[in-house]
């Protein structure tokens, strides 16, 4: 198996740039739609927000392949980092919908969205539609885990062929999710390559996606995203703005829809709405990150002492309490609090 290295600081700078680009494009489309300017979101045959979404799935696939954690530990870490933040935002979304009445919902919808399957069950009727990506992303992470436990390249190739075939055979609605899935899987294969071959692999994947566009135009978004990755990988310049945003990228993707909806209640003027919603979403993402970190610390302060007590009680069954050295016992260590970012490992 070809050894793959983790992203170096220089290459990570390029990925941070792609994160910011993805967020800007998604935000601009959602804001223009909130201003009833849907005609402005299509440029030269491209829907600008869909390019950002393709970049998002590409980065998720690339970084999922770059992790050196054990597969099950990695997947458990993904769940523990994604869900707490997602739950907080989803609860806020339901409260916002209940107060404003802009959407109705029932207990079944609450259950589906809290378990992150809302996109498959409620689609456009979801509260905070901008979080739809969680449903397919978790399935892709599960597939990535299974792949790493078996054949790291075989399963992604098979799945990419299956979803590409499904997208090519689609006759009615654009197969958006299927094409984003192929983009994720292609990025996964790029990430499994050695560091010195990733740029060439990304260029090859861009060519393949471009050829698929001849038969299914929806693949053009993945082709643009993969081309952007080809040029971003060698970027070494550190840009403070992109590095700072990279730390709150996941939180931003979750809250920006709520912020846009909130601002839309006061004004639909794009000259006012765009800067106000942009500032609100950045502030909201930063506050959300701090809130979740505080909640994790609060839970840890309650759970960890109980875990220590259980360990002490179990040890006393086989040895006197005087022989137990909790400080030296490697089995009694606080688990690390991982950074809650879907596109940062």
C-alpha positions as CSV (number, residue, x, y, z in Angstrom):
1,X,0.0,0.0,0.0
2,X,1.3,3.5,-0.9
3,X,2.0,5.4,2.2
4,X,0.2,8.7,2.4
5,X,1.4,11.6,4.5
6,X,-0.7,14.1,6.4
7,X,-1.0,17.5,5.0
8,X,2.0,19.7,5.5
9,X,1.5,23.3,6.6
10,X,2.0,24.6,3.1
11,X,-0.6,22.3,1.6
12,X,-3.0,23.0,4.4
13,X,-2.9,26.7,3.5
14,X,-4.3,25.8,0.1
15,X,-7.0,23.8,1.7
16,X,-7.9,26.7,4.0
17,X,-8.2,28.9,0.9
18,X,-10.6,26.3,-0.6
19,X,-12.7,26.3,2.6
20,X,-13.1,30.0,2.5
21,X,-14.0,29.9,-1.2
22,X,-16.6,27.2,-0.6
23,X,-18.2,29.2,2.2
24,X,-18.3,32.4,0.2
25,X,-20.0,30.8,-2.8
26,X,-22.6,29.0,-0.6
27,X,-23.2,32.1,1.4
28,X,-23.7,34.3,-1.6
29,X,-26.2,31.9,-3.2
30,X,-28.2,31.6,0.0
31,X,-28.2,35.3,0.6
32,X,-29.3,36.1,-3.0
33,X,-32.1,33.6,-2.7
34,X,-33.1,35.2,0.6
35,X,-33.3,38.5,-1.3
36,X,-35.5,37.0,-4.0
37,X,-32.7,37.3,-6.5
38,X,-32.5,33.7,-7.7
39,X,-31.7,34.9,-11.2
40,X,-28.3,36.1,-10.0
41,X,-27.1,32.8,-8.6
42,X,-26.5,31.3,-12.1
43,X,-23.3,32.5,-13.7
44,X,-22.1,31.1,-17.1
45,X,-24.2,28.0,-16.6
46,X,-23.0,27.4,-13.1
47,X,-25.0,27.7,-9.9
48,X,-22.4,29.4,-7.7
49,X,-23.4,27.7,-4.4
50,X,-23.2,24.3,-5.9
51,X,-19.5,24.9,-6.7
52,X,-19.0,25.6,-3.0
53,X,-20.9,22.5,-2.0
54,X,-18.7,20.4,-4.3
55,X,-15.6,22.0,-2.7
56,X,-17.0,21.1,0.7
57,X,-17.5,17.4,-0.2
58,X,-14.1,17.3,-1.9
59,X,-12.3,18.6,1.2
60,X,-14.2,16.2,3.4
61,X,-13.1,13.2,1.3
62,X,-9.5,14.4,1.0
63,X,-9.0,14.9,4.7
64,X,-10.9,11.7,5.6
65,X,-8.3,9.8,3.6
66,X,-5.4,11.7,5.2
67,X,-6.1,10.6,8.8
68,X,-3.7,8.1,10.4
69,X,-6.2,7.1,13.2
70,X,-7.4,3.6,13.5
71,X,-10.6,3.3,11.3
72,X,-13.2,2.8,14.2
73,X,-11.5,5.4,16.4
74,X,-11.6,7.8,13.5
75,X,-15.3,7.2,12.9
76,X,-16.1,7.5,16.6
77,X,-14.2,10.8,16.7
78,X,-16.1,12.1,13.7
79,X,-19.4,11.3,15.4
80,X,-18.3,12.8,18.7
81,X,-17.1,16.0,17.0
82,X,-20.0,16.5,14.5
83,X,-23.1,15.6,16.5
84,X,-22.8,17.9,19.6
85,X,-22.5,21.0,17.5
86,X,-25.1,19.8,15.1
87,X,-27.6,19.1,17.9
88,X,-27.2,22.6,19.4
89,X,-27.8,24.2,16.0
90,X,-30.7,22.0,15.2
91,X,-32.4,22.7,18.5
92,X,-31.9,26.4,17.9
93,X,-33.4,26.0,14.5
94,X,-36.6,24.3,15.8
95,X,-36.9,27.0,18.5
96,X,-36.6,29.7,15.8
97,X,-39.2,27.9,13.7
98,X,-41.6,27.6,16.6
99,X,-41.3,31.2,17.6
100,X,-41.5,32.7,14.0
101,X,-43.8,30.1,12.5
102,X,-41.9,30.1,9.2
103,X,-42.1,26.3,9.1
104,X,-44.2,23.8,10.9
105,X,-42.8,20.5,12.2
106,X,-43.8,17.4,14.2
107,X,-42.1,15.0,16.6
108,X,-41.1,12.7,13.7
109,X,-39.3,15.5,12.0
110,X,-37.5,16.5,15.2
111,X,-36.3,12.9,15.6
112,X,-35.2,12.6,12.0
113,X,-33.2,15.8,12.0
114,X,-31.6,15.2,15.4
115,X,-30.4,11.8,14.1
116,X,-29.1,13.6,10.9
117,X,-31.3,11.7,8.5
118,X,-33.6,14.7,7.9
119,X,-32.5,15.2,4.3
120,X,-33.7,11.7,3.3
121,X,-37.0,12.1,5.1
122,X,-38.0,15.8,4.9
123,X,-35.8,17.2,2.1
124,X,-36.6,20.9,1.5
125,X,-39.0,21.0,4.5
126,X,-36.1,20.6,6.9
127,X,-35.6,23.3,9.6
128,X,-32.3,24.9,8.6
129,X,-32.1,23.3,5.2
130,X,-28.4,24.4,5.0
131,X,-27.5,21.4,7.2
132,X,-28.8,18.9,4.6
133,X,-25.2,17.8,4.0
134,X,-25.0,16.0,7.3
135,X,-27.1,13.1,6.0
136,X,-25.0,12.0,3.0
137,X,-21.8,13.0,4.7
138,X,-22.2,10.6,7.6
139,X,-23.0,7.8,5.2
140,X,-19.8,8.6,3.2
141,X,-17.8,8.7,6.5
142,X,-19.2,5.2,7.3
143,X,-18.2,4.0,3.8
144,X,-14.7,5.5,4.3
145,X,-14.4,3.6,7.6
146,X,-15.4,0.3,6.1
147,X,-13.0,1.0,3.2
148,X,-10.0,1.6,5.6
149,X,-10.8,-1.6,7.4
150,X,-10.8,-3.7,4.2
151,X,-9.3,-2.4,1.0
152,X,-8.6,1.4,1.1
153,X,-8.9,1.8,-2.6
154,X,-11.2,-0.9,-3.9
155,X,-14.5,0.1,-2.2
156,X,-14.2,3.8,-3.1
157,X,-13.6,2.8,-6.7
158,X,-16.6,0.5,-6.7
159,X,-18.8,3.1,-5.1
160,X,-17.6,5.9,-7.4
161,X,-18.5,3.7,-10.4
162,X,-21.9,2.9,-9.0
163,X,-22.8,6.5,-8.2
164,X,-21.4,7.8,-11.5
165,X,-23.5,5.2,-13.3
166,X,-26.6,6.3,-11.3
167,X,-25.9,10.0,-12.2
168,X,-25.3,9.2,-15.9
169,X,-28.6,7.3,-16.1
170,X,-30.7,10.1,-14.3
171,X,-33.3,11.4,-16.7
172,X,-35.3,13.9,-14.7
173,X,-34.0,15.9,-11.7
174,X,-30.2,16.7,-11.7
175,X,-28.4,14.0,-9.6
176,X,-26.8,16.5,-7.3
177,X,-26.1,14.2,-4.3
178,X,-24.8,11.4,-6.5
179,X,-22.4,13.8,-8.2
180,X,-21.2,15.2,-4.9
181,X,-20.7,11.6,-3.7
182,X,-18.5,10.9,-6.7
183,X,-16.5,14.1,-5.9
184,X,-16.0,12.9,-2.3
185,X,-14.8,9.5,-3.4
186,X,-12.4,10.9,-6.1
187,X,-11.0,13.2,-3.4
188,X,-10.6,10.2,-1.1
189,X,-8.6,8.4,-3.8
190,X,-6.4,11.5,-4.2
191,X,-5.9,11.6,-0.4
192,X,-4.8,8.0,-0.4
193,X,-1.9,8.8,-2.7
194,X,1.5,9.8,-1.4
195,X,2.1,13.5,-0.8
196,X,4.2,14.0,-3.9
197,X,1.6,12.4,-6.2
198,X,-1.5,14.1,-5.0
199,X,-1.4,17.1,-7.3
200,X,-1.0,14.8,-10.4
201,X,-3.8,12.6,-9.1
202,X,-6.1,15.6,-8.6
203,X,-5.4,16.7,-12.1
204,X,-6.2,13.3,-13.5
205,X,-9.4,13.2,-11.5
206,X,-10.3,16.6,-12.9
207,X,-9.9,15.3,-16.4
208,X,-12.1,12.2,-15.7
209,X,-14.9,14.4,-14.1
210,X,-14.6,16.8,-17.1
211,X,-15.2,13.8,-19.5
212,X,-18.2,12.7,-17.5
213,X,-19.6,16.2,-18.0
214,X,-20.1,15.3,-21.7
215,X,-22.8,12.8,-20.6
216,X,-24.0,14.4,-17.3
217,X,-23.5,18.2,-17.0
218,X,-23.9,18.0,-13.2
219,X,-20.4,16.7,-12.9
220,X,-19.1,20.1,-14.0
221,X,-19.2,21.2,-10.3
222,X,-16.9,18.3,-9.2
223,X,-14.6,19.0,-12.2
224,X,-14.3,22.7,-11.1
225,X,-13.7,21.7,-7.5
226,X,-11.0,19.1,-8.4
227,X,-9.3,21.6,-10.7
228,X,-9.2,24.1,-7.9
229,X,-7.7,21.5,-5.6
230,X,-5.0,20.9,-8.2
231,X,-3.9,24.5,-8.0
232,X,-4.4,24.8,-4.2
233,X,-2.3,21.8,-3.1
234,X,1.1,23.5,-3.7
235,X,0.0,26.8,-2.1
236,X,2.4,27.6,0.8
237,X,1.6,31.2,1.6
238,X,-0.1,31.4,5.0
239,X,-3.1,33.7,4.9
240,X,-4.4,34.7,8.4
241,X,-7.9,35.2,7.1
242,X,-8.2,31.7,5.7
243,X,-6.5,30.0,8.6
244,X,-8.8,31.8,11.1
245,X,-11.9,30.8,9.1
246,X,-10.7,27.2,8.9
247,X,-11.1,26.9,12.6
248,X,-14.8,27.7,12.5
249,X,-15.7,26.4,9.1
250,X,-17.9,23.5,10.3
251,X,-19.8,25.8,12.7
252,X,-20.2,28.4,10.0
253,X,-21.8,25.9,7.6
254,X,-24.3,25.0,10.3
255,X,-25.3,28.5,11.4
256,X,-25.1,30.7,8.3
257,X,-28.6,29.6,7.1
258,X,-30.2,30.6,10.4
259,X,-28.4,33.9,10.3
260,X,-29.6,34.6,6.8
261,X,-33.2,33.8,7.7
262,X,-33.0,36.0,10.8
263,X,-31.7,39.0,8.8
264,X,-34.3,38.4,6.1
265,X,-37.0,39.2,8.6
266,X,-35.7,42.7,8.9
267,X,-34.6,43.5,5.3
268,X,-34.3,41.9,1.9
269,X,-32.0,44.6,0.5
270,X,-28.8,42.7,-0.6
271,X,-26.6,45.8,0.1
272,X,-27.6,45.5,3.7
273,X,-28.4,41.9,4.1
274,X,-25.1,40.5,2.7
275,X,-22.7,42.3,5.1
276,X,-25.0,42.0,8.1
277,X,-25.7,38.2,7.6
278,X,-22.0,37.6,6.9
279,X,-21.0,39.3,10.1
280,X,-23.7,37.6,12.1
281,X,-22.8,34.1,10.7
282,X,-19.1,34.6,11.7
283,X,-20.0,35.8,15.2
284,X,-22.5,33.0,15.5
285,X,-20.0,30.3,14.4
286,X,-17.4,31.6,16.9
287,X,-20.0,31.7,19.7
288,X,-21.2,28.2,18.8
289,X,-17.7,26.8,18.9
290,X,-17.1,28.3,22.3
291,X,-20.4,27.1,23.6
292,X,-19.8,23.5,22.5
293,X,-16.3,23.6,24.0
294,X,-17.8,24.8,27.3
295,X,-20.4,22.0,27.2
296,X,-17.7,19.4,26.5
297,X,-15.7,20.6,29.5
298,X,-18.8,20.7,31.7
299,X,-19.7,17.1,30.7
300,X,-16.1,16.0,31.2
301,X,-16.0,17.5,34.6
302,X,-19.0,15.3,35.6
303,X,-18.3,12.1,33.7
304,X,-14.5,11.7,34.2
305,X,-14.6,11.8,38.0
306,X,-17.3,9.1,37.9
307,X,-15.1,7.0,35.6
308,X,-12.2,7.4,38.0
309,X,-14.4,6.2,40.8
310,X,-15.5,3.1,38.8
311,X,-11.9,2.3,38.1
312,X,-10.9,2.6,41.7
313,X,-13.8,0.4,42.8
314,X,-12.9,-2.3,40.2
315,X,-9.3,-2.2,41.2
316,X,-10.1,-2.6,44.9
317,X,-11.6,-6.0,44.1
318,X,-8.2,-7.4,43.2
319,X,-5.8,-5.2,45.2
320,X,-5.7,-3.1,48.3
321,X,-6.5,0.6,47.8
322,X,-3.0,1.5,48.9
323,X,-1.5,-0.2,45.9
324,X,-3.4,1.8,43.3
325,X,-1.6,4.7,41.8
326,X,-4.2,6.7,39.8
327,X,-1.6,9.1,38.5
328,X,0.5,6.4,37.0
329,X,-2.3,4.2,35.8
330,X,-2.4,4.6,32.0
331,X,-6.0,3.4,31.9
332,X,-7.2,6.4,33.8
333,X,-6.5,9.2,31.3
334,X,-8.8,12.0,30.2
335,X,-9.8,11.5,26.5
336,X,-8.7,14.3,24.2
337,X,-11.3,16.9,23.3
338,X,-11.0,16.9,19.5
339,X,-11.6,20.0,17.4
340,X,-15.1,20.1,16.1
341,X,-14.6,20.7,12.4
342,X,-16.0,18.5,9.5
343,X,-13.1,19.4,7.3
344,X,-10.3,19.6,9.7
345,X,-8.6,16.4,11.1
